[in-house]
Structure formats: C-alpha cells, structure tokens
Amino acid sequence: MLHWLSDPFEADMVLRALVAGVIAACLCSLVGCWVLLRRNVFLGEAMTHGMLPGVAIAALLGVSLMAGGLIAALVMA
C-alpha cells in the first residue's frame, strides 16, 4: 500500500546517500557542540566563510573542490 514510500530506498545510490547523510549529521552535530562549548562559534563561522572563495575558485578552474578548500584554509591559518 505504501510502496511509493519504500521504493526509492531499493536503489543503492539512495541508500548510500542516506547513510552518508546520517553520518555527516552525527559528525557535524558533535563538532558543533564541541565548538559551542569551547566558545569558538565565530572562529568556526570565519573558517567556513574563509574557505568559500577557495572552493569557488577551484570550481571555476575545474580542479578538486576539496583541494581548493584546503588551500584556502591553509592560507587563512
């Protein structure tokens, strides 16, 4: 009766995306609590906004977004 609800989860891609999303949510919540307890919220905000230009430039150049973010983070640090 509710096949429309369970049918998308039969595809491997959807299951992998769901598992990756759950893992990312758990890790981000732990890191977020740690940052909040250490009272470094604005530092975390500054780091993420500082990495954004590196990711954007990497996307424009067609290179790895992770490498662009890493280079921008290292330049900022």
C-alpha positions in Angstrom: 0.0 0.0 0.0 2.8 2.4 0.8 5.2 1.2 -1.9 5.8 4.8 -3.1 7.4 5.4 0.3 9.8 2.4 0.3 10.5 2.1 -3.4 13.2 4.8 -3.5 15.3 3.0 -0.9 15.7 0.0 -3.1 18.2 1.8 -5.2 21.8 1.5 -3.9 22.6 5.1 -4.7 19.7 6.3 -2.4 20.8 4.0 0.4 24.4 5.3 0.2 23.3 8.9 0.2 21.1 8.2 3.2 23.9 6.6 5.1 26.4 9.4 4.2 23.8 12.0 5.3 23.2 10.3 8.6 27.0 10.0 9.3 27.6 13.6 8.3 24.7 14.8 10.5 26.1 12.9 13.5 29.6 14.2 13.0 28.6 17.8 12.4 26.4 17.8 15.5 29.3 16.5 17.6 31.7 19.1 16.2 29.1 21.8 16.5 28.6 21.1 20.2 32.3 21.0 20.8 32.8 24.4 19.1 29.9 25.8 21.1 31.2 24.6 24.4 34.7 26.0 23.7 33.0 29.3 22.8 34.7 29.4 19.4 31.5 29.8 17.3 32.7 32.9 15.5 36.0 31.2 14.7 34.2 28.3 13.1 32.0 30.7 11.1 35.1 32.7 10.0 36.8 29.5 8.9 33.9 28.3 6.8 33.4 31.7 5.1 37.1 32.0 4.5 37.2 28.6 2.7 34.3 29.5 0.4 36.4 31.6 -2.0 38.9 28.7 -2.3 36.1 26.3 -3.2 34.6 28.8 -5.7 37.9 29.4 -7.4 38.6 25.6 -7.6 35.2 25.1 -9.2 35.9 27.8 -11.8 39.3 26.2 -12.6 37.8 22.7 -12.7 40.0 21.3 -10.0 39.1 19.4 -6.9 36.8 21.4 -4.6 38.4 19.7 -1.6 41.9 20.9 -2.7 40.6 24.4 -3.1 39.1 24.5 0.3 42.2 23.0 1.9 44.5 25.6 0.2 42.2 28.4 1.3 42.1 27.1 4.9 45.9 26.8 5.0 46.3 30.4 3.6 43.9 31.6 6.3 45.6 29.8 9.1 
